[in-house]
């Protein structure tokens, strides 16, 4: 019965994740189109297609597994090197390769090498040259002539090189300038940041901004004993600026109950004090004695500023999470995958439901901001198989003036994919385990 009651909240979660993924892939899609790159398929989800239609040369798909998505561009995969072949073309090229193998039988070692290279991307012309220089055998000439005659397309295809003459490839990802390709890959994470700003405009516009002002201080605790009072504005903690109150909480989490240096404004004067947290024996927790003030509405220019700052805050939270994981304050068990994120969003939605639909929306949007920023940042990390990994190879190309060999790049990405899959298994196990704890 409880499962049935929770279905609406899980649907909200899936929709929220879908929006985040959609915006990410739409970033790739729009900038690809702006650069004249053809898009083969734009899809949300993974696995078999549930819904699909084709419009203006692009297939749009909704897939069965509601996590992930893709924007498959022309020339943006293995076919970026070999070019997509229809059945007739592939059969013709195989026929030519077979003819070339006939040549090798009469053309010596050089012809054999050329013939075997046909299937790995070299032109049949190489077989012709090998025969003429090695033996001048009439049968070899005849075989090459026949191969060319029977497959006139080979002159257009030039083997499996992906540089097929006469075939329009100006809309391929691989045919564009390196900076155009960089803009397309970067667009996905950047659009995640833009989504964070857009959602923040709604959340902060309706709910107000949590300015770093103190509503009160707790009597007998360090803040009050240091002379701080309600209405004071915290400027920085341990030298790190505080733009919103949540940054204060973030820095206190990082401090881990250690003394902190606080700079604050009190009645127009700026003061700096060192606060050592005090143990509350009843709860067993340490407190500095801060109490947050109410959220405040701000003008639109300031609203826009604080909305952009939400992305900055999200990046700080992500950095802190990674830092704490590597300093062993948090373990790998703290990582959450799609199942964990879905559960978190559904719990937030359920907990907010008693306050009404508006608060459900605001709280879900607030969590979506963090998830979207986190997705954007993680995708920019220079790790194989991620956008950041691909950007690394593109920046190398821009630096040295030529692309990294495709086979070497493919190996790096393949290793990255394997490692990510292994990590995904661990994270999925943690997600499922937490459901039953």
LONUVEX-374329 format. One record per residue (C-alpha): residue number from 1; residue in one letter; x, y, z. Coordinates in nm, 3 decimals. Example, Ala and Ser with C-alpha at 12.3 -4.5 7.8 and 13.67 -1.06 7.14 Angstrom:
REM residues 2
(1 'A' (1.230 -0.450 0.780))
(2 'S' (1.367 -0.106 0.714))
//
This chain:
REM residues 437
(1 'X' (0.000 0.000 0.000))
(2 'X' (0.283 0.236 0.088))
(3 'X' (0.442 0.157 -0.249))
(4 'X' (0.126 0.272 -0.427))
(5 'X' (0.119 0.592 -0.222))
(6 'X' (0.479 0.667 -0.317))
(7 'X' (0.429 0.620 -0.691))
(8 'X' (0.343 0.991 -0.754))
(9 'X' (0.663 1.098 -0.578))
(10 'X' (0.874 0.853 -0.779))
(11 'X' (0.712 0.986 -1.096))
(12 'X' (0.808 1.338 -0.987))
(13 'X' (1.165 1.213 -0.935))
(14 'X' (1.184 1.050 -1.277))
(15 'X' (1.041 1.363 -1.439))
(16 'X' (1.294 1.583 -1.256))
(17 'X' (1.587 1.366 -1.365))
(18 'X' (1.446 1.356 -1.718))
(19 'X' (1.439 1.735 -1.734))
(20 'X' (1.802 1.758 -1.618))
(21 'X' (1.916 1.501 -1.876))
(22 'X' (1.699 1.660 -2.148))
(23 'X' (1.857 2.003 -2.092))
(24 'X' (2.208 1.852 -2.097))
(25 'X' (2.149 1.674 -2.428))
(26 'X' (1.963 1.974 -2.567))
(27 'X' (2.278 2.179 -2.510))
(28 'X' (2.473 1.942 -2.734))
(29 'X' (2.184 1.936 -2.984))
(30 'X' (2.133 2.311 -3.023))
(31 'X' (2.501 2.398 -3.054))
(32 'X' (2.553 2.110 -3.296))
(33 'X' (2.272 2.244 -3.513))
(34 'X' (2.413 2.597 -3.484))
(35 'X' (2.745 2.464 -3.618))
(36 'X' (2.576 2.285 -3.908))
(37 'X' (2.626 1.936 -3.762))
(38 'X' (2.365 1.674 -3.843))
(39 'X' (2.206 1.490 -3.553))
(40 'X' (2.119 1.125 -3.615))
(41 'X' (1.919 1.067 -3.296))
(42 'X' (1.817 1.269 -2.991))
(43 'X' (1.699 1.039 -2.714))
(44 'X' (1.598 1.049 -2.349))
(45 'X' (1.647 0.730 -2.151))
(46 'X' (1.830 0.411 -2.242))
(47 'X' (1.742 0.071 -2.381))
(48 'X' (1.463 -0.007 -2.629))
(49 'X' (1.253 0.275 -2.774))
(50 'X' (0.906 0.336 -2.631))
(51 'X' (0.818 0.629 -2.854))
(52 'X' (1.003 0.746 -3.161))
(53 'X' (0.955 0.967 -3.464))
(54 'X' (1.176 1.122 -3.731))
(55 'X' (1.171 1.489 -3.826))
(56 'X' (1.407 1.678 -4.057))
(57 'X' (1.664 1.402 -4.064))
(58 'X' (1.677 1.347 -3.688))
(59 'X' (1.513 1.064 -3.493))
(60 'X' (1.364 1.167 -3.158))
(61 'X' (1.322 0.883 -2.908))
(62 'X' (1.191 0.815 -2.559))
(63 'X' (1.349 0.496 -2.425))
(64 'X' (1.244 0.241 -2.166))
(65 'X' (1.500 0.299 -1.888))
(66 'X' (1.434 0.648 -1.749))
(67 'X' (1.798 0.741 -1.685))
(68 'X' (2.050 0.894 -1.921))
(69 'X' (2.013 1.015 -2.277))
(70 'X' (2.212 1.084 -2.591))
(71 'X' (2.259 1.323 -2.878))
(72 'X' (2.415 1.113 -3.153))
(73 'X' (2.574 1.336 -3.414))
(74 'X' (2.692 1.244 -3.760))
(75 'X' (3.057 1.150 -3.752))
(76 'X' (3.061 1.151 -3.371))
(77 'X' (3.129 0.780 -3.314))
(78 'X' (3.316 0.494 -3.482))
(79 'X' (3.163 0.607 -3.808))
(80 'X' (3.346 0.937 -3.768))
(81 'X' (3.640 0.742 -3.910))
(82 'X' (3.473 0.489 -4.138))
(83 'X' (3.150 0.664 -4.238))
(84 'X' (2.809 0.492 -4.226))
(85 'X' (2.756 0.246 -4.510))
(86 'X' (2.427 0.118 -4.640))
(87 'X' (2.395 -0.252 -4.726))
(88 'X' (2.460 -0.204 -5.098))
(89 'X' (2.775 0.000 -5.042))
(90 'X' (2.908 -0.246 -4.789))
(91 'X' (2.850 -0.539 -5.025))
(92 'X' (3.027 -0.355 -5.308))
(93 'X' (3.326 -0.279 -5.091))
(94 'X' (3.351 -0.636 -4.972))
(95 'X' (3.342 -0.745 -5.336))
(96 'X' (3.632 -0.514 -5.414))
(97 'X' (3.826 -0.648 -5.118))
(98 'X' (3.772 -0.999 -5.248))
(99 'X' (3.899 -0.898 -5.592))
(100 'X' (4.205 -0.750 -5.430))
(101 'X' (4.276 -1.083 -5.263))
(102 'X' (4.284 -1.237 -5.611))
(103 'X' (4.548 -0.979 -5.698))
(104 'X' (4.764 -1.084 -5.406))
(105 'X' (4.793 -1.438 -5.544))
(106 'X' (4.976 -1.309 -5.851))
(107 'X' (5.122 -0.986 -5.725))
(108 'X' (5.371 -1.093 -5.462))
(109 'X' (5.420 -0.967 -5.104))
(110 'X' (5.355 -0.603 -5.183))
(111 'X' (5.023 -0.684 -5.347))
(112 'X' (4.932 -0.907 -5.051))
(113 'X' (4.995 -0.625 -4.809))
(114 'X' (4.789 -0.385 -5.019))
(115 'X' (4.505 -0.635 -5.055))
(116 'X' (4.485 -0.704 -4.684))
(117 'X' (4.485 -0.330 -4.615))
(118 'X' (4.170 -0.276 -4.819))
(119 'X' (3.954 -0.389 -4.532))
(120 'X' (4.147 -0.173 -4.287))
(121 'X' (4.093 0.149 -4.478))
(122 'X' (4.344 0.168 -4.768))
(123 'X' (4.242 0.232 -5.128))
(124 'X' (4.223 -0.043 -5.389))
(125 'X' (4.458 0.178 -5.588))
(126 'X' (4.733 0.052 -5.356))
(127 'X' (4.669 -0.300 -5.479))
(128 'X' (4.692 -0.179 -5.839))
(129 'X' (5.021 -0.003 -5.776))
(130 'X' (5.160 -0.304 -5.594))
(131 'X' (5.077 -0.534 -5.884))
(132 'X' (5.223 -0.303 -6.147))
(133 'X' (5.550 -0.250 -5.959))
(134 'X' (5.593 -0.604 -5.835))
(135 'X' (5.513 -0.829 -6.129))
(136 'X' (5.332 -0.639 -6.404))
(137 'X' (5.128 -0.958 -6.429))
(138 'X' (4.848 -0.935 -6.678))
(139 'X' (4.619 -1.136 -6.455))
(140 'X' (4.685 -0.894 -6.172))
(141 'X' (4.603 -0.599 -6.395))
(142 'X' (4.288 -0.769 -6.509))
(143 'X' (4.177 -0.836 -6.152))
(144 'X' (4.229 -0.475 -6.047))
(145 'X' (4.056 -0.345 -6.360))
(146 'X' (3.764 -0.576 -6.298))
(147 'X' (3.744 -0.469 -5.934))
(148 'X' (3.730 -0.104 -6.035))
(149 'X' (3.480 -0.168 -6.309))
(150 'X' (3.245 -0.371 -6.095))
(151 'X' (3.254 -0.125 -5.809))
(152 'X' (3.266 0.226 -5.945))
(153 'X' (3.172 0.348 -5.602))
(154 'X' (3.517 0.265 -5.476))
(155 'X' (3.650 0.580 -5.642))
(156 'X' (3.400 0.773 -5.433))
(157 'X' (3.450 0.570 -5.120))
(158 'X' (3.829 0.526 -5.135))
(159 'X' (3.798 0.217 -4.920))
(160 'X' (3.675 0.245 -4.561))
(161 'X' (3.853 0.573 -4.496))
(162 'X' (3.544 0.778 -4.423))
(163 'X' (3.661 1.040 -4.676))
(164 'X' (3.429 0.921 -4.946))
(165 'X' (3.447 1.153 -5.247))
(166 'X' (3.115 1.267 -5.381))
(167 'X' (2.942 1.192 -5.050))
(168 'X' (2.832 1.502 -4.863))
(169 'X' (3.003 1.508 -4.523))
(170 'X' (3.004 1.878 -4.441))
(171 'X' (2.748 1.815 -4.165))
(172 'X' (2.967 1.564 -3.982))
(173 'X' (3.099 1.641 -3.636))
(174 'X' (3.444 1.528 -3.744))
(175 'X' (3.449 1.770 -4.039))
(176 'X' (3.409 2.081 -3.824))
(177 'X' (3.684 2.298 -3.679))
(178 'X' (3.825 2.194 -3.344))
(179 'X' (3.674 2.497 -3.170))
(180 'X' (3.330 2.419 -3.313))
(181 'X' (3.361 2.066 -3.176))
(182 'X' (3.476 2.201 -2.840))
(183 'X' (3.171 2.428 -2.822))
(184 'X' (2.937 2.137 -2.895))
(185 'X' (3.087 1.912 -2.625))
(186 'X' (3.105 2.194 -2.368))
(187 'X' (2.744 2.295 -2.434))
(188 'X' (2.596 1.998 -2.245))
(189 'X' (2.749 2.080 -1.904))
(190 'X' (2.704 2.454 -1.966))
(191 'X' (2.332 2.406 -2.023))
(192 'X' (2.316 2.223 -1.689))
(193 'X' (2.454 2.537 -1.526))
(194 'X' (2.198 2.749 -1.714))
(195 'X' (1.921 2.519 -1.589))
(196 'X' (2.048 2.578 -1.236))
(197 'X' (2.019 2.954 -1.286))
(198 'X' (1.669 2.923 -1.436))
(199 'X' (1.543 2.705 -1.150))
(200 'X' (1.705 2.937 -0.895))
(201 'X' (1.519 3.234 -1.043))
(202 'X' (1.194 3.053 -0.962))
(203 'X' (1.296 2.926 -0.618))
(204 'X' (1.452 3.251 -0.497))
(205 'X' (1.191 3.468 -0.669))
(206 'X' (0.910 3.294 -0.483))
(207 'X' (1.081 3.189 -0.160))
(208 'X' (1.331 3.469 -0.115))
(209 'X' (1.709 3.465 -0.061))
(210 'X' (1.878 3.321 0.248))
(211 'X' (2.113 3.613 0.309))
(212 'X' (2.404 3.548 0.551))
(213 'X' (2.235 3.745 0.827))
(214 'X' (2.182 3.624 1.182))
(215 'X' (1.826 3.614 1.309))
(216 'X' (1.957 3.560 1.663))
(217 'X' (2.237 3.400 1.860))
(218 'X' (2.198 3.139 2.132))
(219 'X' (2.273 3.265 2.480))
(220 'X' (2.574 3.106 2.642))
(221 'X' (2.726 2.987 2.315))
(222 'X' (3.044 3.114 2.141))
(223 'X' (2.873 3.355 1.899))
(224 'X' (2.692 3.540 2.177))
(225 'X' (2.997 3.539 2.404))
(226 'X' (3.208 3.692 2.123))
(227 'X' (2.969 3.987 2.098))
(228 'X' (2.768 3.879 1.795))
(229 'X' (2.396 3.954 1.787))
(230 'X' (2.083 3.918 1.579))
(231 'X' (2.098 4.133 1.265))
(232 'X' (2.473 4.087 1.219))
(233 'X' (2.593 3.989 0.874))
(234 'X' (2.856 3.719 0.841))
(235 'X' (3.111 3.825 0.577))
(236 'X' (3.344 3.525 0.576))
(237 'X' (3.440 3.206 0.758))
(238 'X' (3.804 3.102 0.756))
(239 'X' (3.866 3.360 0.484))
(240 'X' (3.592 3.226 0.253))
(241 'X' (3.324 3.476 0.154))
(242 'X' (2.965 3.405 0.252))
(243 'X' (2.707 3.523 -0.001))
(244 'X' (2.416 3.312 0.128))
(245 'X' (2.352 3.146 0.461))
(246 'X' (2.388 2.796 0.319))
(247 'X' (2.754 2.873 0.251))
(248 'X' (2.792 2.929 0.626))
(249 'X' (2.652 2.582 0.687))
(250 'X' (2.881 2.442 0.417))
(251 'X' (3.191 2.592 0.577))
(252 'X' (3.084 2.473 0.923))
(253 'X' (3.051 2.121 0.783))
(254 'X' (3.401 2.151 0.640))
(255 'X' (3.534 2.279 0.975))
(256 'X' (3.416 1.957 1.143))
(257 'X' (3.367 2.107 1.491))
(258 'X' (3.705 2.282 1.487))
(259 'X' (3.762 2.650 1.581))
(260 'X' (3.671 2.891 1.299))
(261 'X' (3.766 3.249 1.217))
(262 'X' (3.455 3.458 1.155))
(263 'X' (3.446 3.806 1.003))
(264 'X' (3.111 3.981 1.054))
(265 'X' (2.949 4.323 1.039))
(266 'X' (2.789 4.458 1.357))
(267 'X' (2.619 4.798 1.352))
(268 'X' (2.830 4.908 1.055))
(269 'X' (3.162 4.793 1.200))
(270 'X' (3.352 4.490 1.073))
(271 'X' (3.494 4.255 1.336))
(272 'X' (3.687 3.927 1.329))
(273 'X' (3.664 3.667 1.604))
(274 'X' (3.765 3.304 1.656))
(275 'X' (3.483 3.077 1.768))
(276 'X' (3.530 2.735 1.925))
(277 'X' (3.214 2.522 1.915))
(278 'X' (3.048 2.422 2.241))
(279 'X' (2.918 2.074 2.315))
(280 'X' (2.548 2.039 2.389))
(281 'X' (2.540 1.751 2.635))
(282 'X' (2.175 1.672 2.568))
(283 'X' (2.215 1.622 2.193))
(284 'X' (2.583 1.536 2.183))
(285 'X' (2.634 1.793 1.905))
(286 'X' (2.865 2.094 1.887))
(287 'X' (2.720 2.440 1.818))
(288 'X' (2.861 2.784 1.744))
(289 'X' (2.532 2.950 1.838))
(290 'X' (2.412 3.092 1.501))
(291 'X' (2.045 3.117 1.410))
(292 'X' (1.954 3.208 1.054))
(293 'X' (1.730 3.504 0.971))
(294 'X' (1.422 3.474 0.750))
(295 'X' (1.457 3.468 0.374))
(296 'X' (1.424 3.806 0.206))
(297 'X' (1.285 3.918 -0.129))
(298 'X' (1.527 4.117 -0.343))
(299 'X' (1.513 4.328 -0.660))
(300 'X' (1.538 4.154 -0.996))
(301 'X' (1.903 4.250 -1.063))
(302 'X' (1.997 4.109 -0.723))
(303 'X' (1.774 3.809 -0.784))
(304 'X' (1.967 3.736 -1.102))
(305 'X' (2.296 3.775 -0.914))
(306 'X' (2.190 3.536 -0.637))
(307 'X' (2.053 3.290 -0.894))
(308 'X' (2.394 3.273 -1.062))
(309 'X' (2.544 3.234 -0.715))
(310 'X' (2.331 2.921 -0.669))
(311 'X' (2.544 2.759 -0.938))
(312 'X' (2.857 2.878 -0.756))
(313 'X' (2.721 2.735 -0.432))
(314 'X' (2.644 2.406 -0.605))
(315 'X' (3.002 2.389 -0.734))
(316 'X' (3.138 2.460 -0.385))
(317 'X' (2.920 2.184 -0.241))
(318 'X' (3.042 1.945 -0.511))
(319 'X' (3.406 2.035 -0.448))
(320 'X' (3.358 1.982 -0.075))
(321 'X' (3.192 1.645 -0.132))
(322 'X' (3.482 1.526 -0.348))
(323 'X' (3.737 1.663 -0.101))
(324 'X' (3.571 1.491 0.194))
(325 'X' (3.552 1.165 0.003))
(326 'X' (3.926 1.165 -0.066))
(327 'X' (4.017 1.277 0.286))
(328 'X' (3.816 0.980 0.418))
(329 'X' (3.564 1.194 0.599))
(330 'X' (3.321 1.042 0.355))
(331 'X' (3.357 0.702 0.192))
(332 'X' (3.254 0.560 -0.143))
(333 'X' (2.936 0.441 0.029))
(334 'X' (2.824 0.804 0.032))
(335 'X' (2.803 0.811 -0.349))
(336 'X' (2.456 0.799 -0.500))
(337 'X' (2.358 0.685 -0.847))
(338 'X' (2.032 0.719 -1.041))
(339 'X' (1.841 0.503 -0.791))
(340 'X' (1.974 0.701 -0.495))
(341 'X' (1.904 1.036 -0.661))
(342 'X' (1.552 0.926 -0.753))
(343 'X' (1.491 0.817 -0.394))
(344 'X' (1.625 1.148 -0.257))
(345 'X' (1.401 1.357 -0.481))
(346 'X' (1.095 1.145 -0.400))
(347 'X' (1.163 1.179 -0.026))
(348 'X' (1.193 1.557 -0.056))
(349 'X' (0.867 1.570 -0.252))
(350 'X' (0.689 1.349 0.001))
(351 'X' (0.815 1.545 0.302))
(352 'X' (0.700 1.871 0.142))
(353 'X' (0.357 1.743 0.039))
(354 'X' (0.194 1.843 0.369))
(355 'X' (0.279 2.207 0.294))
(356 'X' (0.112 2.201 -0.047))
(357 'X' (0.209 2.165 -0.415))
(358 'X' (0.397 2.497 -0.422))
(359 'X' (0.644 2.384 -0.157))
(360 'X' (0.682 2.047 -0.327))
(361 'X' (0.780 2.230 -0.644))
(362 'X' (1.019 2.470 -0.467))
(363 'X' (1.197 2.197 -0.271))
(364 'X' (1.225 1.966 -0.572))
(365 'X' (1.355 2.257 -0.781))
(366 'X' (1.607 2.335 -0.508))
(367 'X' (1.740 1.980 -0.518))
(368 'X' (1.736 1.981 -0.898))
(369 'X' (1.967 2.283 -0.893))
(370 'X' (2.230 2.089 -0.700))
(371 'X' (2.191 1.777 -0.913))
(372 'X' (2.210 1.971 -1.241))
(373 'X' (2.519 2.164 -1.131))
(374 'X' (2.676 1.843 -1.004))
(375 'X' (2.608 1.669 -1.338))
(376 'X' (2.756 1.961 -1.529))
(377 'X' (3.068 1.969 -1.315))
(378 'X' (3.127 1.592 -1.315))
(379 'X' (3.091 1.583 -1.693))
(380 'X' (3.366 1.843 -1.724))
(381 'X' (3.617 1.634 -1.532))
(382 'X' (3.895 1.517 -1.769))
(383 'X' (3.794 1.153 -1.738))
(384 'X' (3.767 0.914 -2.034))
(385 'X' (3.419 0.864 -2.180))
(386 'X' (3.289 1.188 -2.020))
(387 'X' (3.251 1.524 -2.193))
(388 'X' (3.559 1.643 -2.006))
(389 'X' (3.763 1.353 -2.142))
(390 'X' (3.660 1.434 -2.496))
(391 'X' (3.735 1.803 -2.439))
(392 'X' (4.085 1.705 -2.323))
(393 'X' (4.158 1.537 -2.656))
(394 'X' (4.010 1.833 -2.846))
(395 'X' (4.225 2.082 -2.653))
(396 'X' (4.531 1.868 -2.731))
(397 'X' (4.431 1.881 -3.098))
(398 'X' (4.395 2.259 -3.079))
(399 'X' (4.737 2.282 -2.912))
(400 'X' (4.938 2.056 -3.144))
(401 'X' (4.743 2.136 -3.460))
(402 'X' (4.632 1.782 -3.543))
(403 'X' (4.394 1.528 -3.389))
(404 'X' (4.504 1.248 -3.162))
(405 'X' (4.488 0.918 -3.356))
(406 'X' (4.134 0.787 -3.333))
(407 'X' (4.235 0.437 -3.233))
(408 'X' (4.438 0.567 -2.937))
(409 'X' (4.156 0.795 -2.824))
(410 'X' (3.910 0.506 -2.856))
(411 'X' (4.125 0.285 -2.632))
(412 'X' (4.140 0.554 -2.363))
(413 'X' (3.762 0.603 -2.374))
(414 'X' (3.704 0.227 -2.368))
(415 'X' (3.911 0.193 -2.051))
(416 'X' (3.717 0.484 -1.902))
(417 'X' (3.385 0.324 -1.988))
(418 'X' (3.488 -0.003 -1.821))
(419 'X' (3.596 0.180 -1.504))
(420 'X' (3.276 0.385 -1.499))
(421 'X' (3.070 0.069 -1.537))
(422 'X' (3.251 -0.089 -1.244))
(423 'X' (3.192 0.223 -1.035))
(424 'X' (2.827 0.222 -1.144))
(425 'X' (2.787 -0.134 -1.016))
(426 'X' (2.926 -0.033 -0.676))
(427 'X' (2.706 0.277 -0.661))
(428 'X' (2.397 0.082 -0.769))
(429 'X' (2.466 -0.174 -0.497))
(430 'X' (2.488 0.108 -0.240))
(431 'X' (2.165 0.263 -0.368))
(432 'X' (1.975 -0.064 -0.341))
(433 'X' (2.127 -0.147 -0.003))
(434 'X' (2.016 0.188 0.137))
(435 'X' (1.659 0.116 0.029))
(436 'X' (1.646 -0.171 0.277))
(437 'X' (1.841 -0.015 0.563))
//
